[in-house]
Amino acid sequence: MCGLAGLLRPMPDAGAAQLTELARAMGDQLAHRGPDDSGVWVDADAGIALSHRRLSIQDLSPLGHQPMASADGRYVVAYNGEIYNFGALREVLVARGHGFRGHSDTEVLLAAVSEWGVEQAIAHCHGMFALALWDRQERVLWLARDRVGKKPLYYGWAGDTLVFGSELKALWRHPAFDNAVDRDALGLLLKYDYIPAPHAIHERSFKLMPGTLLRLDAATVAQGAAAHQPERDQRRYWDARERMTAAIAAPFAGDRREAEQHLDTLLRDAVAQRMVADVPVGVFLSGGTDSSIVTALMQAQSTKPVRSFTIGFEGSHHDEAPLAREVAEHLGTAHRELYVSGADALAVVPTLPDMFDEPFADASQVPTALVCRLARSDVTVALSGDGGDELFFGYSRYQRALRNLRWQQRVPAPLRRLLARAARQHGEASRTGGFAALAAEMGARGVGDVYRQRITRWRDPDAALLGASTPATIYDEPQPLRGAGTAADAMMLADFMTYLPDDLLCKVDRTSMAVGLEARAPLLDTRVAQFAWSLPLAFKHDGGESKVLLKQVLRRYLPDAMVDRGKRGFGAPVTAWLRGDLREWADGLLDPAQLRAQRLFDADLVQGLWRQFLGGERKWHTHLWNVLMFQAWHRHWQAQRAALATPPRAG
């Protein structure tokens, strides 16, 4: 895994030395993502500079160095990720006359682009990746991101210069990047705990959408500096909603036993592809269904004990370490567990703004950071179980939303409309139960509205912000699948397209890359996703049991007693932290004078929630945590701006 950064000037008015110095400085901000090697490539006449930091996974030799040029010299790429089918692509390309010096997937990617062109080549690649590719002949920059959104890619404008990188800290390094906080994006943070793509925390800055290509030349960079519209300018080469709709229209025709066999075969291959590396590989093991099935399939295909890792929490009823230990002993893995105290966990909190460099408020980022640190002491690659919940109906909130939808559909439409108006007037009160909560549920227009009540933090974030208008997302659509499939399918799609890439995968990427660890998610192989979408709901949820088919596959490797047990969760005791060890820290960040000076929040409203929380109201911990995560990030960003006040200038 690696980090990339770069810039493109609309007018090539900077010398090669200036561009090289600036691109290297941008790339060096990502040294944690690639501690093994670094490189810079510039074409001053075209105003382009690419920077790369390398974490060596495939082809550890200098033949894997980046930025890398194609054999014909036309294309140059800075690339972050893994193409899991690169071996098969290489065979096809050799048959078409291409030669290879090394055995990296980067070299295969470049040969594929030379053979088929950018758009077709990317469509052939299956894996996790983000890349910046320069076409020297056409003088065009292509930015691309994998289908699911496993790897990040930010871009934006610093003055009139396009800047891009794996993390925002690379963009900050450009001397003209002084973009203010995007208040609308901040509203999304308050609503969801994260900022969904294509939005980013800064004005004139964006995340590339999953499954998307962006084509840029000097003219479009100049135009975009004034009025870039990401939804218009980005090209989708893979669309989850379209793929799910097509899978539903052509459902799996076999019985449950045949589906079990097919899923086992798909997962075995997906896991095997992700075990390929020239460095040690391990697995995160929590003891739940998803991580257990990945671990079982790894061990079934390994000639030696797989290295597995678990974090345990002292004195916590959420401790999963005993479950993971039982699974590890049964499978015969080389297991390591680390028990951490509350003090150990709290020590991570001050590092979060630098680790994420965009405000992020999923508190499970803390234990995730700890397990990544543990795994990195032994391995360079770790497989995870991410994706099982979104594909196989794993969240209990899905069941609650379906129950509430059934209740809501019994209410006459005129009464639902009245209740919807009443809910809008009550705002945040709908979080605390009573009539406001009932009105919010019963006033829904469809499953999308019902499900949004289950997942949002601030119900009306604009009321807490000054001058914000929170953008709509797929969660604001009454019917996310637009009439196809079931209500359950619609909820899983919304999470797959938004919560999965922008919360879960973001969390794993930042916490793993902070310690130079590559994380891979075999359950998110697109073949597995498209098969899951073709299955009837009864194969996923039946009689109150979730992940039915996944558990049937798991029974091939573990006894029933290890399969049929509830998951304990991987969260963090935020309420206890804020009323205990973190209270002084929170008091400082929520200081009314500081909030008023920022002119972003309604200071009285935030302080009111803080006082109610300290007085015993349990519901406000999520509202306060995302405000605190923003405040901590804002302080960090201001410090970074001050530290970079006199950087090298170019452009």
GIWO-V895889 format. One record per backbone hydrogen bond with DSSP energy under -1.0 kcal/mol. NH is the residue of the N-H (numbers start at 1). CO is the residue of the C=O. E is the energy in kcal/mol with one decimal. If there is no record, write none. Layout:
nh=NH co=CO e=E
nh=NH co=CO e=E
This chain:
nh=3 co=53 e=-2.3
nh=5 co=51 e=-2.1
nh=6 co=164 e=-1.9
nh=7 co=49 e=-1.9
nh=8 co=162 e=-2.2
nh=9 co=47 e=-2.7
nh=13 co=11 e=-2.3
nh=19 co=15 e=-2.4
nh=20 co=16 e=-2.6
nh=21 co=17 e=-2.3
nh=22 co=18 e=-2.3
nh=23 co=19 e=-2.9
nh=24 co=20 e=-2.4
nh=25 co=21 e=-2.0
nh=26 co=22 e=-2.4
nh=27 co=23 e=-2.6
nh=28 co=24 e=-2.5
nh=30 co=27 e=-2.2
nh=31 co=28 e=-1.4
nh=33 co=30 e=-1.5
nh=36 co=54 e=-2.2
nh=37 co=54 e=-1.0
nh=39 co=52 e=-2.1
nh=41 co=50 e=-2.7
nh=43 co=48 e=-2.4
nh=47 co=43 e=-1.1
nh=48 co=43 e=-1.7
nh=49 co=7 e=-2.1
nh=50 co=41 e=-3.1
nh=51 co=5 e=-3.1
nh=52 co=39 e=-2.6
nh=53 co=3 e=-2.9
nh=54 co=37 e=-2.9
nh=64 co=61 e=-1.8
nh=65 co=62 e=-1.8
nh=68 co=77 e=-2.1
nh=70 co=75 e=-2.7
nh=73 co=70 e=-1.6
nh=76 co=134 e=-1.8
nh=77 co=68 e=-2.6
nh=78 co=132 e=-2.3
nh=80 co=130 e=-2.9
nh=82 co=128 e=-2.8
nh=84 co=126 e=-1.7
nh=85 co=126 e=-1.0
nh=86 co=83 e=-1.4
nh=89 co=85 e=-2.1
nh=90 co=86 e=-2.6
nh=91 co=87 e=-1.8
nh=92 co=88 e=-1.7
nh=93 co=89 e=-2.5
nh=94 co=90 e=-2.7
nh=95 co=91 e=-1.9
nh=97 co=94 e=-1.9
nh=98 co=93 e=-2.5
nh=108 co=104 e=-1.1
nh=109 co=105 e=-2.4
nh=110 co=106 e=-2.1
nh=111 co=107 e=-2.0
nh=112 co=108 e=-2.5
nh=113 co=109 e=-2.1
nh=114 co=110 e=-2.3
nh=115 co=111 e=-2.1
nh=116 co=112 e=-3.0
nh=117 co=113 e=-2.1
nh=121 co=117 e=-2.2
nh=122 co=118 e=-2.4
nh=123 co=119 e=-1.6
nh=124 co=120 e=-1.2
nh=128 co=82 e=-2.2
nh=130 co=80 e=-2.2
nh=131 co=144 e=-2.1
nh=132 co=78 e=-2.5
nh=133 co=142 e=-2.8
nh=134 co=76 e=-3.1
nh=135 co=140 e=-3.0
nh=136 co=74 e=-2.9
nh=139 co=135 e=-1.8
nh=140 co=135 e=-1.3
nh=141 co=216 e=-3.6
nh=142 co=133 e=-3.0
nh=143 co=214 e=-2.4
nh=144 co=131 e=-2.0
nh=145 co=212 e=-1.6
nh=146 co=129 e=-2.3
nh=154 co=165 e=-3.0
nh=155 co=206 e=-2.4
nh=156 co=163 e=-2.3
nh=157 co=204 e=-2.0
nh=158 co=161 e=-2.9
nh=161 co=158 e=-2.0
nh=162 co=8 e=-2.3
nh=163 co=156 e=-2.8
nh=164 co=6 e=-2.1
nh=165 co=154 e=-2.2
nh=166 co=4 e=-2.2
nh=170 co=167 e=-1.3
nh=172 co=168 e=-2.3
nh=174 co=171 e=-1.6
nh=177 co=174 e=-1.8
nh=178 co=176 e=-1.3
nh=182 co=201 e=-3.5
nh=186 co=182 e=-2.1
nh=187 co=183 e=-1.6
nh=188 co=184 e=-1.3
nh=189 co=185 e=-1.8
nh=190 co=186 e=-2.1
nh=191 co=187 e=-1.7
nh=192 co=188 e=-2.6
nh=193 co=189 e=-2.7
nh=199 co=196 e=-1.5
nh=203 co=180 e=-2.7
nh=206 co=155 e=-3.2
nh=207 co=198 e=-1.6
nh=208 co=153 e=-2.7
nh=211 co=146 e=-3.0
nh=213 co=235 e=-2.9
nh=214 co=143 e=-2.5
nh=216 co=141 e=-2.7
nh=221 co=217 e=-2.5
nh=222 co=218 e=-2.1
nh=223 co=219 e=-2.3
nh=224 co=220 e=-2.9
nh=225 co=221 e=-1.6
nh=226 co=223 e=-1.3
nh=227 co=223 e=-2.0
nh=228 co=224 e=-1.2
nh=233 co=229 e=-2.6
nh=234 co=230 e=-2.1
nh=235 co=213 e=-3.3
nh=237 co=211 e=-2.4
nh=238 co=211 e=-1.4
nh=243 co=239 e=-2.6
nh=244 co=240 e=-2.7
nh=245 co=241 e=-2.3
nh=246 co=242 e=-2.2
nh=247 co=243 e=-2.2
nh=248 co=244 e=-2.5
nh=249 co=245 e=-1.7
nh=252 co=534 e=-2.2
nh=259 co=255 e=-2.3
nh=260 co=256 e=-2.4
nh=261 co=257 e=-2.0
nh=262 co=258 e=-2.3
nh=263 co=259 e=-2.7
nh=264 co=260 e=-2.3
nh=265 co=261 e=-2.2
nh=266 co=262 e=-2.5
nh=267 co=263 e=-2.9
nh=268 co=264 e=-2.4
nh=269 co=265 e=-1.9
nh=270 co=266 e=-2.5
nh=271 co=267 e=-2.8
nh=272 co=268 e=-2.5
nh=273 co=269 e=-2.5
nh=274 co=270 e=-1.4
nh=275 co=272 e=-1.0
nh=278 co=57 e=-2.6
nh=282 co=381 e=-2.7
nh=283 co=307 e=-1.8
nh=284 co=383 e=-2.7
nh=285 co=309 e=-2.6
nh=292 co=288 e=-1.9
nh=293 co=289 e=-2.3
nh=294 co=290 e=-1.7
nh=295 co=291 e=-2.3
nh=296 co=292 e=-2.8
nh=297 co=293 e=-2.1
nh=298 co=294 e=-2.0
nh=299 co=295 e=-2.7
nh=300 co=296 e=-2.2
nh=301 co=298 e=-1.1
nh=302 co=299 e=-1.2
nh=308 co=334 e=-1.6
nh=309 co=283 e=-1.9
nh=310 co=336 e=-1.9
nh=312 co=338 e=-2.6
nh=314 co=340 e=-2.3
nh=316 co=313 e=-1.4
nh=319 co=316 e=-1.1
nh=324 co=320 e=-2.3
nh=325 co=321 e=-2.5
nh=326 co=322 e=-1.8
nh=327 co=323 e=-1.9
nh=328 co=324 e=-2.8
nh=329 co=325 e=-2.5
nh=330 co=326 e=-2.2
nh=331 co=327 e=-2.5
nh=332 co=328 e=-2.0
nh=333 co=328 e=-1.8
nh=334 co=306 e=-2.8
nh=335 co=333 e=-1.2
nh=336 co=308 e=-2.2
nh=338 co=310 e=-1.9
nh=340 co=312 e=-2.8
nh=345 co=341 e=-2.0
nh=346 co=342 e=-2.7
nh=347 co=343 e=-1.6
nh=348 co=345 e=-1.4
nh=351 co=348 e=-1.7
nh=352 co=349 e=-1.4
nh=355 co=351 e=-2.0
nh=356 co=352 e=-2.5
nh=357 co=353 e=-2.3
nh=361 co=193 e=-3.2
nh=365 co=362 e=-2.1
nh=366 co=363 e=-1.7
nh=368 co=364 e=-1.9
nh=369 co=365 e=-2.1
nh=370 co=366 e=-1.7
nh=371 co=367 e=-2.3
nh=372 co=368 e=-2.0
nh=373 co=369 e=-1.9
nh=374 co=370 e=-1.9
nh=375 co=371 e=-2.5
nh=376 co=372 e=-2.3
nh=378 co=375 e=-2.0
nh=379 co=375 e=-2.5
nh=380 co=280 e=-2.0
nh=381 co=280 e=-1.6
nh=382 co=518 e=-2.9
nh=383 co=282 e=-2.4
nh=384 co=520 e=-2.8
nh=388 co=385 e=-1.3
nh=391 co=387 e=-1.6
nh=392 co=388 e=-2.2
nh=394 co=389 e=-2.3
nh=398 co=395 e=-1.1
nh=400 co=396 e=-2.0
nh=401 co=397 e=-2.3
nh=402 co=398 e=-2.2
nh=403 co=399 e=-2.1
nh=404 co=400 e=-2.5
nh=405 co=401 e=-2.4
nh=406 co=402 e=-2.0
nh=407 co=403 e=-1.9
nh=408 co=404 e=-2.8
nh=409 co=405 e=-2.2
nh=410 co=407 e=-1.4
nh=411 co=408 e=-1.7
nh=416 co=412 e=-2.0
nh=417 co=413 e=-2.1
nh=418 co=414 e=-1.7
nh=419 co=415 e=-2.4
nh=420 co=416 e=-2.3
nh=421 co=417 e=-1.8
nh=422 co=418 e=-2.1
nh=423 co=419 e=-2.5
nh=424 co=420 e=-1.7
nh=425 co=421 e=-1.2
nh=426 co=422 e=-1.2
nh=427 co=423 e=-1.1
nh=429 co=426 e=-2.0
nh=430 co=427 e=-1.5
nh=431 co=428 e=-2.0
nh=432 co=429 e=-1.6
nh=438 co=434 e=-2.0
nh=439 co=435 e=-3.0
nh=440 co=436 e=-2.0
nh=441 co=437 e=-2.0
nh=442 co=438 e=-2.8
nh=443 co=439 e=-1.7
nh=444 co=441 e=-1.1
nh=448 co=478 e=-2.8
nh=450 co=446 e=-1.9
nh=451 co=447 e=-2.9
nh=452 co=448 e=-2.0
nh=453 co=449 e=-1.3
nh=454 co=451 e=-1.3
nh=456 co=452 e=-2.0
nh=457 co=191 e=-3.0
nh=458 co=190 e=-2.2
nh=463 co=460 e=-1.5
nh=464 co=461 e=-1.3
nh=466 co=600 e=-2.6
nh=476 co=473 e=-2.0
nh=477 co=474 e=-1.4
nh=482 co=479 e=-2.3
nh=484 co=481 e=-1.5
nh=490 co=486 e=-2.0
nh=491 co=487 e=-1.8
nh=492 co=488 e=-2.2
nh=493 co=489 e=-2.5
nh=494 co=490 e=-2.2
nh=495 co=491 e=-2.1
nh=496 co=492 e=-2.4
nh=497 co=493 e=-2.5
nh=498 co=494 e=-1.3
nh=500 co=495 e=-3.4
nh=502 co=498 e=-2.4
nh=503 co=499 e=-1.7
nh=504 co=499 e=-1.8
nh=505 co=500 e=-3.2
nh=507 co=503 e=-2.8
nh=508 co=504 e=-2.2
nh=509 co=505 e=-2.6
nh=510 co=506 e=-2.7
nh=511 co=507 e=-2.2
nh=512 co=508 e=-2.2
nh=513 co=509 e=-2.7
nh=514 co=510 e=-1.5
nh=515 co=512 e=-1.3
nh=516 co=513 e=-1.3
nh=517 co=512 e=-2.4
nh=518 co=380 e=-2.8
nh=520 co=382 e=-2.1
nh=524 co=521 e=-1.6
nh=525 co=522 e=-1.8
nh=529 co=525 e=-2.2
nh=530 co=526 e=-2.5
nh=531 co=527 e=-1.7
nh=532 co=528 e=-2.7
nh=533 co=529 e=-2.2
nh=535 co=532 e=-1.3
nh=539 co=536 e=-1.8
nh=540 co=537 e=-2.1
nh=541 co=537 e=-3.3
nh=542 co=545 e=-2.3
nh=545 co=542 e=-1.7
nh=547 co=392 e=-1.5
nh=548 co=540 e=-2.0
nh=549 co=539 e=-1.9
nh=551 co=547 e=-2.6
nh=552 co=548 e=-1.8
nh=553 co=549 e=-2.1
nh=554 co=550 e=-2.3
nh=555 co=551 e=-1.8
nh=556 co=553 e=-1.5
nh=557 co=554 e=-2.2
nh=558 co=554 e=-2.0
nh=562 co=559 e=-1.4
nh=564 co=560 e=-3.1
nh=565 co=563 e=-1.5
nh=574 co=572 e=-2.3
nh=577 co=573 e=-2.2
nh=578 co=574 e=-2.8
nh=579 co=575 e=-1.7
nh=582 co=577 e=-2.7
nh=583 co=580 e=-1.7
nh=586 co=582 e=-2.7
nh=587 co=583 e=-2.9
nh=588 co=584 e=-1.9
nh=589 co=585 e=-1.8
nh=590 co=586 e=-2.2
nh=595 co=591 e=-2.4
nh=596 co=592 e=-2.5
nh=597 co=593 e=-2.1
nh=598 co=594 e=-1.8
nh=599 co=595 e=-1.2
nh=602 co=464 e=-2.6
nh=603 co=601 e=-1.2
nh=606 co=602 e=-2.2
nh=607 co=603 e=-2.5
nh=608 co=604 e=-2.1
nh=609 co=605 e=-1.9
nh=610 co=606 e=-2.1
nh=611 co=607 e=-2.4
nh=612 co=608 e=-2.3
nh=613 co=609 e=-2.6
nh=614 co=610 e=-2.4
nh=615 co=611 e=-1.4
nh=616 co=613 e=-1.7
nh=617 co=612 e=-2.4
nh=621 co=618 e=-1.1
nh=624 co=620 e=-2.5
nh=625 co=621 e=-2.1
nh=626 co=622 e=-1.8
nh=627 co=623 e=-1.4
nh=628 co=624 e=-2.8
nh=629 co=625 e=-2.6
nh=630 co=626 e=-1.7
nh=631 co=627 e=-2.7
nh=632 co=628 e=-2.8
nh=633 co=629 e=-2.0
nh=634 co=630 e=-3.2
nh=635 co=631 e=-2.1
nh=636 co=632 e=-2.0
nh=637 co=633 e=-3.1
nh=638 co=634 e=-2.4
nh=639 co=635 e=-1.9
nh=640 co=636 e=-2.3
nh=641 co=637 e=-2.5
nh=642 co=638 e=-2.0
nh=643 co=639 e=-2.2
nh=644 co=640 e=-1.8
nh=645 co=642 e=-1.2
